[in-house]
Amino acid sequence: MNAPDGGAAPGPWDEVVVGAGTAGAVLAARLAEDPGRRVLLLEAGTDAAGTGTAGTAAGTGAGTAAAESRSGIPVLTGRHWDYSARIDLGAAGADCPYPLGRTVGGTAAVNGAIALRGLPSDFERWAAAGNPEWSWDRVLPHYIRLESDADHKDEVHGLDGPVPIRRTDSAALSPLAAAFVRACGGLGIPALGDLNGTGRSGAGRIPRNELGDRRMSPDLTHLAAARDRPNLTVWDRTEAVRVRLAGGRVTGVEAAAPGGPRFVPAGRVTLAAGGVGTPLILQRSGIGDARRLEAAGIEPLVDLPGVGHGLCDHPAVPILATPLPGVCRAGLPWYEVMARTPATGAAAGGGDPDLGIFLASNVTTAAVPRVGPMLGGRVAAMVSAVLLAPESRGHVHATGPEPGRPPDLVLGLCAEPGDAARLMRGVRTAWSILRSAQMSELLGRPIVWTERMVQDGALLARALRRWVTPLFHASGTARMGGDGLAVVDERCRVHQIDGLMVCDASVMPSPVSAPPALTCLMLGERIATWMA
């Protein structure tokens, strides 16, 4: 439903959650389990549930929602924040689209439905950064609570959680996916039966949050069951402009809605607008680096210089090849298998994997815009090298007090020399898999890439700068901790402000070694327990 007309929204609300995305939808549903608490969930995008289109390819009547099928799991467009980012490549930079989910369900409603956990070492880094509540042994129970894993019935997997976890059956893998796993074995990357289990390195089947032909994003797994509660209200097409403060405490949210601007009074506000949206709301509220705020025409109220600092994303380099006839067929899953391996090589032993090698089928220009020039309208298979634990960082800064102005959004993909060196090794591994005897039986010539480009260090460095792309996994822009650049404490309460919290990927002190969707769901579960 939409916010009512008029300047002041009914209230006060006990809890206002800003952003019905991957973490925010979970949090709001959990908070509303207390019948004595009035919960309002604000979403800038549309709410498909009101038209019976949640999780399907149909539009909601707002904008031009299009869809592309990935084995029945629709990839929605027209439900995004259409950001543009600058990739910091030193002397040579590049602009690229940076779309992030703008709909109930968030980016989890428009992504590839990959349900990978972070690695235990990811959370030990979080704990070492001053956040002991986020060590692996503390977060694992919340992953388990989420999951209903159809394939693994043991103590480290959830059996009856709200999120269904499925993998393509080994016997049903496409020929290309099966060839990928065999090719990895030929390079010393062992088969791994469970990428969400206790194993770290290896090649195996990707867990996905799917049920039948539907992507099970949090609007379906959490919100659907909570919508009938009289104490939960969802307002779509209502964009939070800023939070309002008085005496060091949050008093509510100023929002833009179809009926005009309004103030939403609240006892507590939790920002769950994502790794880009949350820092922008904070900055427009006067919370951030005082000098930058003044330069943007925003009155500084709380000096927290870490807001918008430390933006991280996973850099990827795709290598594409034209499949032989019949190999990439309509209806095949986009993602069936992947590999994790240390950048030092599979045979090095020890250490955590810091490279992901992903196979994707049926790749088109519409699905992967940055590699569109490679494709020229063709359908391709793609093997991508992904740096799982990058050190490079960027930033996001508001450029004015109102949301209409595009932000200053810079991605530091491979800005650190060590990241570039590791990703180059990843590209060589991906190339070896793509050109293996197992996969060469199914693929034609690679598109753009050549053996000389991969083996010549200077040419490969140049190709990396040309083709490196983000995976739209923005995190770290309001990170937790106790140092001078931390924005929230380990329970995700904003420093220096009472009644204001953050619950999304922006609180991550460092990225997880996986697409962040499942971890964001876990964040919602974990933070909800502290707010009960």
Order of alpha helices (4+ residues) and beta strands (2+ residues): beta-alpha-beta-beta-beta-beta-beta-alpha-alpha-beta-beta-alpha-beta-beta-beta-beta-beta-beta-beta-alpha-beta-alpha-beta-beta-beta-beta-beta-alpha-beta-beta-beta-alpha-alpha-beta-alpha-alpha-beta-beta-alpha
